[in-house]
Structures are given as C-alpha cells and as structure tokens.
Amino acid sequence: MTKHVILLIKLIAVLSVVLVIVGCSAKGIINLQSGNALASQKWLSKEQSFKLPFVWHDGHIIIEVDVNDTESLRLAFDSAASATVIFETPRTQTLQLDVERQLEVQSSQVNVVNNGIIRVGDIELSELTFIHVPIEKNPLFHDYDTAYFDGAIGYDLLNHFNVSVLYAEQSLQFHKKSAKSEFNHENSTTLPLSVHGRIPYVNARLKDNDGVEADYAFIIDTGAPDYVYLNEKLTDKLEFPNDYFETHTQNFDGKQVVETSRIDFFGLGDSEFENVAAHNLLSFEDPYGIGLIGSGLLRKFNVHFNYQDESITLVKNKFFSHKTDIDRSGLVMEPHRLGGVIKQVAKNSHAAELGFTEQAIVKEINGKAITEDNFDELRRLFRSDAQSVNVCWQTNGGTKCGDLKLEDRIAL
C-alpha cells in the first residue's frame, strides 16, 4: 500500500519542478501550473449537495467517474493529488486523449492531456488538463493484471466544492461553496487548513525527543491507506523508534526503503492516540511539513474539507477507536486480477517457512476467494489478533494451502 502513496506524491512533486523548468506558454502547461485555472466547473444538481458512494480497494477511496464520455472509470479520491492523473489500464485503453506534449519524469515520459471532460456525480469538469501515465512507464503497476484503479483526483474537486468524506457510510458528499456545512455542531472539531502547492496541510502534535508536545505540519492525504507517515530527517527534534521492520517500495527514483514501527503519541485536534502505527518514509521530501495523515487514521472520523474557509472539520464516527494495527503476517500483498499478488516476504517469518515467494498469487484466505470487492476485508486479517489464518496460493509449482501464523512484529 505504501508504494502507491509515495509514487503519487513523487509524481506530483517532480511534475511541479518540471513544469517550472519547462516554463512555456502552452495551454496544458499553464493549466497544470495554475491548478486548472482555464477549466470550467458545472454544478448539475438541483440540490445544494449530493452524495456519491465509494468502495475501498487497497486502502484507497475509489469512486466511479466518467472521463471523456467513456464508461465509468475507477479513480481514487486523493486529497493530496494536486493534479488529476489517469493511468493506462485495461479500462482506459479506449480513452480519446488530446495529448499536448510529453514530459520527462525521472527518465520516464508522461503525457500532458488537454480538453478533458470529467463527470463526478452531478459535477462536470471541462477543459481540464490532466496527466496520463502509460503502463510501461508506471512503476505502480507492472502489467494490466495489477492495474486495479485508473487514476486519482483531488484538488480539481476540492478547490471548487466543499467535500465531506463520510467514512462511516462510505460516501462522499459534495456541497456548493455557499452551502452551510452540517458538520458545524458541538461534537465537531474544526482546524485551520493551509494549502501549499495545491496540497492540504494541518498541524498535528507529536512528542519530541525530550517528551515535549509540539506542532508539526502534515499533509491530509485521503489517498494514503495507513495511519501516519513521516520522515524523521525533516526535523532535528524527532527520532523514529529503533524497533522497526523494513519493506521496500518502487517509484520513479527506483527502490525505496520504508520503516514501520509505533510512535509514542500523535494528537489531531482534541483526539490523542498512543502507540500509533507509523511509517518512516526515508525518501519523502516536503518543504512545508514532515509527513502525511492517511485514511487509516482519518476513517475514524467524518471529514469535511472547506478550501474557501481554509478549514477542515472532524467528527468522530461510529468506528472511532484509539487502536491502530500493523501487519502480523510478514507478507506484502497487493491487488491482482486473479486475487492478491505477493510483493515481499519477510525473512525469518513463518510465511517464508511455509514457502511463500514473491509473485505468488493468493487465491483464498480462510476459505474465501479473494475478489475486487473483498480484497481489503480479507487482507485486513493479516493484521488481526488471530493466531493464524488459512491461506491458499499459487506458484509455478501449483497450488498450496497452509495455516499462516500471525506474530507481532512490533511490540505494543
């Protein structure tokens, strides 16, 4: 899951630099540099707000969106997506694209596409410029079998409409800017929101090396599946715990190391969490903050974005708890057309003893076949308090099944 976060952030960050360097007057470049200032937005509903359901897939909020009058595509609603991105996938192959030019991103080329028309529920965005990433240039997906969502959208919606992420009921609610938020009541917490480079930031609290609470800026990232991400190198007052395990991720810069552990304390608004699951992103760079708050933590609330008032409002929902969980299986599994594909197997883990290997296809967990609809539910069992889960997987040698022991990798 973590690699998708790093990839999208890295793509947008590199694009920002490239766009400044290019500095030409072409429409697409101007549109991307300005946050699609040349695009148009239409509110098609007769009401002041409407809801759009979403589904979870690999920890992402996935909504159905029409692009250039095609059949619905699956885009991630990603508040950290400062530009709309479309990936080449089996569902996007027939898209008619008005490609203005190509941009080179870390030796890979992506397309700048003009005159996009995107319909999200009762909202229509037109004259939109977006980035298109060909499959062979995309380190996120190795092939069409692993291309499980079609892109990401964030700022192009958030800048023009107030958006509520109703995590408890799995829906997005879009409001006209003039509509009064239903979140403004005594049980809500409203925090200042700052937007830099079309990415939203909020202050959260951590305890420094001396145990003193201090405010640090974090990206509010609905596209980040886990709880808290940071880079300890972005401040000299914090040290990531020494007790961690490593995973690896691939992006435009090549292979990157991610450290996973628990930090003592994390405060957001009037909510405080202890022993919080966190990732140390050693390659993450940000001139405005030190990390990200992902949907793992945000889904404990219903969240209302209001760019006009520069605020974000949080309301604890029925799923609120102080618990944060970490993988106990030793496996990194990502979506695949045939189930789930194993990307990494921890050394000296029971998974390695059972014979799991990279690129093996997991077909069933606890007797249930893995599908697009239940992938997240079944993979979450790898983080559960159970002693073991039964897993069936395919390798070149055939199908294997076994009881995989779950073990704490980081002490509580």
C-alpha positions as CSV (number, residue, x, y, z in Angstrom):
1,M,0.0,0.0,0.0
2,T,2.8,2.4,0.9
3,K,4.3,2.4,-2.5
4,H,1.2,3.9,-4.1
5,V,1.4,6.8,-1.7
6,I,5.0,7.5,-2.4
7,L,4.5,7.2,-6.1
8,L,1.7,9.7,-6.4
9,I,3.4,12.2,-4.2
10,K,6.7,11.8,-6.0
11,L,5.0,12.1,-9.4
12,I,3.2,15.3,-8.4
13,A,6.3,16.8,-6.8
14,V,8.6,16.0,-9.7
15,L,5.9,17.4,-12.1
16,S,5.8,20.6,-10.2
17,V,9.6,21.1,-10.7
18,V,9.4,20.0,-14.3
19,L,6.6,22.5,-15.0
20,V,8.6,25.4,-13.6
21,I,11.6,24.4,-15.7
22,V,9.5,24.0,-18.9
23,G,8.0,27.4,-18.4
24,C,6.3,27.6,-21.8
25,S,3.0,29.2,-22.8
26,A,1.3,26.0,-24.0
27,K,-2.3,25.7,-22.7
28,G,-1.7,22.4,-20.8
29,I,1.4,23.6,-19.0
30,I,-0.4,26.8,-18.0
31,N,-3.4,24.8,-16.8
32,L,-1.2,22.5,-14.7
33,Q,0.8,25.3,-13.2
34,S,-2.3,27.2,-12.2
35,G,-4.4,24.3,-10.9
36,N,-6.6,24.2,-14.0
37,A,-7.5,27.8,-13.9
38,L,-8.6,27.6,-17.6
39,A,-11.0,24.7,-16.8
40,S,-14.8,25.1,-16.2
41,Q,-16.9,23.5,-13.5
42,K,-20.7,22.9,-13.6
43,W,-23.0,22.0,-10.8
44,L,-25.7,19.9,-12.4
45,S,-27.8,19.0,-9.3
46,K,-30.9,21.0,-8.3
47,E,-29.9,20.4,-4.6
48,Q,-27.2,22.1,-2.6
49,S,-25.4,18.9,-2.1
50,F,-25.3,15.3,-3.3
51,K,-23.7,12.0,-2.2
52,L,-21.6,9.6,-4.2
53,P,-20.8,6.1,-2.8
54,F,-17.2,4.8,-2.7
55,V,-15.6,1.4,-2.2
56,W,-12.3,0.5,-0.5
57,H,-9.6,-1.1,-2.6
58,D,-6.1,-1.4,-1.3
59,G,-6.9,1.2,1.3
60,H,-7.9,3.7,-1.4
61,I,-11.3,5.6,-1.6
62,I,-12.5,4.5,-5.1
63,I,-15.2,6.4,-6.9
64,E,-16.8,5.9,-10.3
65,V,-16.1,8.7,-12.7
66,D,-16.8,9.3,-16.3
67,V,-13.9,10.6,-18.4
68,N,-14.3,11.9,-21.9
69,D,-17.7,10.3,-22.3
70,T,-16.4,6.7,-21.7
71,E,-17.7,4.0,-19.4
72,S,-17.1,4.7,-15.8
73,L,-13.5,4.6,-14.6
74,R,-12.3,3.9,-11.0
75,L,-10.4,6.9,-9.6
76,A,-9.0,7.3,-6.2
77,F,-10.3,10.4,-4.3
78,D,-6.9,11.6,-3.2
79,S,-6.8,15.0,-1.3
80,A,-3.0,15.1,-2.0
81,A,-3.4,14.9,-5.7
82,S,-2.6,18.4,-6.8
83,A,-3.3,17.4,-10.4
84,T,-5.6,14.8,-11.8
85,V,-3.8,11.7,-13.0
86,I,-5.1,9.0,-15.3
87,F,-3.2,5.7,-15.7
88,E,-3.2,3.4,-18.7
89,T,-5.2,0.4,-17.6
90,P,-7.5,-2.0,-19.5
91,R,-10.4,0.4,-18.7
92,T,-8.6,3.5,-20.1
93,Q,-7.2,2.0,-23.3
94,T,-10.0,3.3,-25.4
95,L,-9.9,6.9,-24.0
96,Q,-9.6,9.6,-26.6
97,L,-6.7,11.7,-25.4
98,D,-5.8,15.2,-26.7
99,V,-2.1,14.9,-25.9
100,E,-0.3,18.3,-26.0
101,R,3.2,17.1,-25.2
102,Q,5.2,14.7,-23.2
103,L,7.1,15.5,-20.0
104,E,10.1,13.5,-18.7
105,V,9.8,12.5,-15.1
106,Q,13.0,10.8,-13.8
107,S,13.7,9.2,-17.2
108,S,10.1,8.2,-17.7
109,Q,7.7,10.1,-20.0
110,V,4.2,11.0,-19.1
111,N,1.6,12.8,-21.3
112,V,0.0,16.2,-20.8
113,V,-3.6,15.8,-21.9
114,N,-5.9,18.8,-22.7
115,N,-9.6,19.3,-23.1
116,G,-10.6,16.6,-20.6
117,I,-14.2,16.2,-19.5
118,I,-14.7,14.5,-16.2
119,R,-18.1,13.9,-14.6
120,V,-18.2,13.1,-10.9
121,G,-21.8,12.5,-9.9
122,D,-23.6,15.8,-10.6
123,I,-20.4,17.8,-11.2
124,E,-18.9,18.2,-14.6
125,L,-15.3,19.5,-15.1
126,S,-14.5,20.5,-18.7
127,E,-11.4,22.0,-20.5
128,L,-9.4,20.1,-17.9
129,T,-5.7,19.3,-18.2
130,F,-4.5,16.1,-16.6
131,I,-1.5,13.8,-16.6
132,H,-1.7,10.4,-18.4
133,V,0.9,7.7,-17.4
134,P,1.5,4.9,-19.9
135,I,1.6,1.4,-18.4
136,E,5.2,0.8,-19.5
137,K,6.3,4.0,-17.7
138,N,4.3,3.3,-14.5
139,P,6.2,1.8,-11.5
140,L,3.0,1.5,-9.7
141,F,1.7,-1.3,-11.9
142,H,3.8,-4.0,-13.6
143,D,1.1,-5.0,-16.0
144,Y,-2.6,-4.9,-16.7
145,D,-3.2,-7.7,-14.2
146,T,-2.1,-5.4,-11.4
147,A,-3.7,-2.2,-12.6
148,Y,-6.7,-2.1,-10.3
149,F,-7.6,1.6,-10.3
150,D,-7.4,4.1,-13.1
151,G,-6.0,7.3,-11.6
152,A,-6.5,9.9,-8.9
153,I,-8.4,13.2,-8.5
154,G,-8.3,15.7,-5.6
155,Y,-7.6,19.4,-6.0
156,D,-9.6,19.8,-9.1
157,L,-12.7,19.0,-7.0
158,L,-11.6,20.4,-3.6
159,N,-10.8,23.8,-4.9
160,H,-14.3,24.4,-6.3
161,F,-16.6,22.5,-4.0
162,N,-16.8,21.6,-0.3
163,V,-16.3,17.9,0.2
164,S,-17.3,15.7,3.1
165,V,-15.7,12.2,3.4
166,L,-18.4,10.2,5.3
167,Y,-16.1,7.3,6.1
168,A,-18.7,5.5,8.3
169,E,-21.2,5.2,5.4
170,Q,-18.7,5.0,2.6
171,S,-19.8,8.0,0.6
172,L,-18.5,11.4,-0.5
173,Q,-20.8,14.4,-0.1
174,F,-20.3,17.3,-2.4
175,H,-21.6,20.8,-1.5
176,K,-21.8,24.1,-3.2
177,K,-19.4,26.5,-1.7
178,S,-22.3,28.6,-0.5
179,A,-23.9,25.6,1.3
180,K,-23.7,25.5,5.1
181,S,-21.8,22.5,6.5
182,E,-23.8,20.0,8.5
183,F,-20.6,19.4,10.5
184,N,-20.7,22.6,12.4
185,H,-22.0,21.4,15.8
186,E,-20.8,20.9,19.3
187,N,-19.3,17.5,18.6
188,S,-17.1,18.7,15.8
189,T,-13.5,19.9,15.8
190,T,-12.5,22.5,13.2
191,L,-8.9,23.0,12.4
192,P,-7.1,25.6,10.2
193,L,-6.2,24.2,6.8
194,S,-3.4,25.6,4.7
195,V,-2.9,24.7,1.0
196,H,0.6,24.7,-0.5
197,G,1.2,23.7,-4.0
198,R,-2.5,22.6,-4.1
199,I,-1.9,20.1,-1.3
200,P,-3.7,20.5,2.1
201,Y,-1.8,20.7,5.4
202,V,-2.9,20.7,9.0
203,N,-1.0,20.9,12.3
204,A,-0.8,17.7,14.4
205,R,1.0,17.1,17.7
206,L,4.0,14.8,18.3
207,K,6.3,14.4,21.3
208,D,9.9,15.4,20.6
209,N,13.0,13.7,21.8
210,D,12.5,15.3,25.2
211,G,8.9,14.2,25.6
212,V,7.5,17.7,24.9
213,E,4.5,18.1,22.7
214,A,5.0,20.2,19.6
215,D,3.0,21.1,16.5
216,Y,4.2,19.8,13.1
217,A,2.6,20.2,9.7
218,F,1.2,17.1,8.0
219,I,-0.4,16.6,4.6
220,I,-4.1,15.5,4.9
221,D,-3.9,12.6,2.4
222,T,-7.1,10.6,1.8
223,G,-5.0,8.6,-0.8
224,A,-2.7,7.3,1.9
225,P,-4.1,4.0,3.2
226,D,-2.4,3.8,6.6
227,Y,-2.3,6.0,9.7
228,V,0.7,8.2,10.0
229,Y,3.7,8.7,7.6
230,L,6.7,10.9,8.4
231,N,10.3,11.4,7.6
232,E,12.4,11.9,10.7
233,K,15.1,13.7,8.7
234,L,12.7,16.6,8.1
235,T,13.1,17.8,11.7
236,D,16.0,17.5,14.1
237,K,13.7,17.1,17.1
238,L,12.3,13.7,16.4
239,E,13.8,10.2,16.1
240,F,11.9,7.3,14.7
241,P,11.9,4.2,17.0
242,N,14.8,1.9,16.7
243,D,12.5,-1.1,16.8
244,Y,11.1,-1.3,13.3
245,F,10.8,-3.6,10.3
246,E,11.6,-2.7,6.7
247,T,9.6,-3.0,3.5
248,H,10.6,-1.8,0.1
249,T,8.7,0.2,-2.5
250,Q,9.3,1.2,-6.1
251,N,8.8,4.6,-7.6
252,F,10.2,6.9,-10.3
253,D,13.5,7.1,-8.3
254,G,13.8,3.3,-8.0
255,K,13.6,1.1,-4.9
256,Q,13.0,2.9,-1.6
257,V,13.1,1.7,2.0
258,V,10.1,2.2,4.3
259,E,10.5,1.6,8.1
260,T,7.4,0.6,10.1
261,S,7.0,0.9,13.9
262,R,4.9,2.6,16.5
263,I,5.4,6.2,17.8
264,D,4.5,7.0,21.3
265,F,2.0,9.8,20.7
266,F,0.0,11.5,18.0
267,G,-2.5,14.3,18.5
268,L,-5.0,15.6,16.0
269,G,-7.5,18.2,17.2
270,D,-8.9,17.1,20.5
271,S,-8.1,13.4,19.8
272,E,-5.0,11.8,21.2
273,F,-3.5,8.4,20.2
274,E,-0.8,6.4,21.8
275,N,1.5,3.7,20.4
276,V,0.4,4.7,16.9
277,A,1.3,2.6,13.8
278,A,3.6,4.8,11.7
279,H,5.9,4.6,8.6
280,N,9.2,6.4,8.3
281,L,9.5,7.4,4.6
282,L,13.2,8.0,4.2
283,S,12.8,9.3,0.6
284,F,9.9,11.7,1.4
285,E,10.7,15.3,0.8
286,D,8.4,18.3,1.7
287,P,9.3,22.0,2.3
288,Y,6.1,22.6,4.2
289,G,5.7,19.6,6.5
290,I,7.2,16.4,7.8
291,G,4.7,13.7,6.8
292,L,1.1,12.6,6.0
293,I,-2.0,11.7,7.8
294,G,-3.7,8.9,5.9
295,S,-7.2,7.3,5.7
296,G,-6.2,4.7,8.3
297,L,-6.5,7.5,10.9
298,L,-9.0,9.7,9.1
299,R,-11.5,6.9,8.7
300,K,-12.1,7.2,12.5
301,F,-13.9,10.5,11.7
302,N,-16.2,12.0,9.1
303,V,-14.1,14.7,7.5
304,H,-15.2,18.0,5.9
305,F,-12.9,19.9,3.6
306,N,-13.6,23.6,3.1
307,Y,-10.9,25.3,1.0
308,Q,-12.8,28.6,0.8
309,D,-12.7,29.0,4.6
310,E,-9.3,27.3,4.9
311,S,-10.6,24.8,7.4
312,I,-11.1,21.1,7.9
313,T,-13.7,19.7,10.3
314,L,-13.6,16.3,12.1
315,V,-16.4,14.5,13.7
316,K,-15.8,11.1,15.4
317,N,-17.9,8.5,13.8
318,K,-19.2,5.1,15.0
319,F,-15.9,3.4,14.1
320,F,-13.8,5.7,16.2
321,S,-11.2,3.9,18.4
322,H,-7.7,4.6,19.6
323,K,-6.4,1.3,18.2
324,T,-4.0,1.3,15.2
325,D,-2.8,-2.0,13.8
326,I,0.2,-3.3,11.9
327,D,0.8,-6.3,9.7
328,R,1.5,-9.5,11.6
329,S,1.9,-11.8,8.6
330,G,5.3,-10.9,7.1
331,L,3.7,-10.5,3.7
332,V,3.2,-7.5,1.4
333,M,0.2,-8.3,-0.8
334,E,-1.3,-6.1,-3.5
335,P,-4.3,-6.5,-5.7
336,H,-4.2,-8.7,-8.8
337,R,-6.7,-9.7,-11.4
338,L,-6.6,-13.3,-10.1
339,G,-6.6,-12.5,-6.3
340,G,-3.6,-10.9,-4.5
341,V,0.0,-10.9,-5.6
342,I,2.8,-11.3,-3.0
343,K,5.3,-8.5,-3.5
344,Q,7.5,-9.2,-0.4
345,V,8.1,-11.9,2.1
346,A,9.8,-11.0,5.4
347,K,12.9,-13.0,6.1
348,N,12.7,-15.4,9.1
349,S,8.9,-15.2,9.1
350,H,6.5,-18.1,9.2
351,A,5.4,-17.0,5.7
352,A,8.9,-17.7,4.5
353,E,8.9,-21.1,6.2
354,L,5.6,-22.0,4.5
355,G,7.2,-21.4,1.1
356,F,5.6,-18.0,0.1
357,T,7.6,-16.4,-2.6
358,E,7.4,-13.1,-4.4
359,Q,4.9,-13.0,-7.3
360,A,2.9,-15.9,-5.8
361,I,-0.9,-15.4,-6.3
362,V,-3.0,-15.7,-3.2
363,K,-6.4,-17.1,-4.1
364,E,-8.2,-17.7,-0.8
365,I,-7.9,-16.5,2.9
366,N,-9.9,-18.5,5.5
367,G,-11.8,-20.3,2.7
368,K,-13.0,-17.1,0.9
369,A,-11.9,-16.4,-2.6
370,I,-10.2,-13.0,-3.0
371,T,-12.2,-10.7,-5.3
372,E,-12.1,-7.0,-6.1
373,D,-14.9,-6.4,-3.6
374,N,-13.4,-8.2,-0.6
375,F,-9.7,-7.7,-1.1
376,D,-9.3,-5.1,1.7
377,E,-11.5,-7.1,4.1
378,L,-9.5,-10.3,3.6
379,R,-6.1,-8.7,3.7
380,R,-7.0,-7.0,6.9
381,L,-7.0,-10.4,8.5
382,F,-3.2,-10.3,8.2
383,R,-3.4,-7.5,10.9
384,S,-5.9,-9.2,13.1
385,D,-5.4,-10.6,16.6
386,A,-6.0,-14.1,15.4
387,Q,-3.3,-16.7,16.0
388,S,-3.3,-17.8,12.4
389,V,-5.1,-17.6,9.0
390,N,-5.5,-20.3,6.4
391,V,-4.1,-19.2,3.0
392,C,-4.2,-20.8,-0.4
393,W,-1.8,-19.6,-3.0
394,Q,-0.5,-20.4,-6.5
395,T,3.1,-20.6,-7.6
396,N,4.8,-22.2,-10.6
397,G,4.7,-25.4,-8.7
398,G,1.0,-25.5,-8.3
399,T,-1.4,-24.6,-5.5
400,K,-0.5,-24.7,-1.8
401,C,-2.6,-24.2,1.3
402,G,-1.4,-23.7,4.9
403,D,-2.1,-22.1,8.2
404,L,0.0,-18.9,8.4
405,K,0.9,-18.0,12.0
406,L,0.4,-14.3,12.8
407,E,3.0,-12.8,15.0
408,D,3.5,-9.3,16.5
409,R,6.4,-7.7,14.5
410,I,6.4,-4.5,16.7
411,A,5.7,-4.7,20.5
412,L,2.8,-2.7,21.8
